[in-house]
Amino acid sequence: MIETPQVIQCSVGMRWGDMDAYGHVNNVEILRILEEARIHAFGPPGGTGGPGREPVVALFNNVPAGTQALVAEHRVKYLSPLTYRNIPADIAVWISALKGASLTIAYVIRDPVTGQTCAKAETTLAFVDGGTGRLLRIAPEQKDLMLPYLGASVF
C-alpha cells in the first residue's frame, strides 16, 4: 500500500490571455499550468534556461547530457472552472507511478481564493536519449529522489 507522499506545493500565475470567453482559464492553458508546476517541482531539463530558483527535487536537471524527458500522456479531469485571478493558482504535485523507464506526475489544481479543486491531472514522462531516441531506464539515484514523493493516483 502506498503511504501518503510528500507533496510539493506550487503557485503558478494565471495570465490575462489564459481566459476563455467565460472568464475561466481555458482548458488548453491548464496544461501550461501543469507544465509550470512540473518544472517548479522537478527542475528544467538540463541545458535550458539561465540560473534561477532551485527545484524542490532536482530530477530533470540532474540527468546525463543529451537526456530528454518527454511527455508520453496527459490525463486531465476538469471538476470546476478555474476563474481568472491576478494571483497564482495553487497546485499540489507528487509522483503517482514509478516504473522502469517512466514516471507519472499527479497534480491537483485549486482556486487560490476559494480553495475549491478545479482539476486533477496526471502526466506520464519517459526519459529518452536525445541522439538515438532510445528509451532510457530511470537510474537508481533518480528513483531515490522520487520515492519520498510517491503516492496514489488522482484517478
Disulfide bonds with the S-S distance in Angstrom:
none
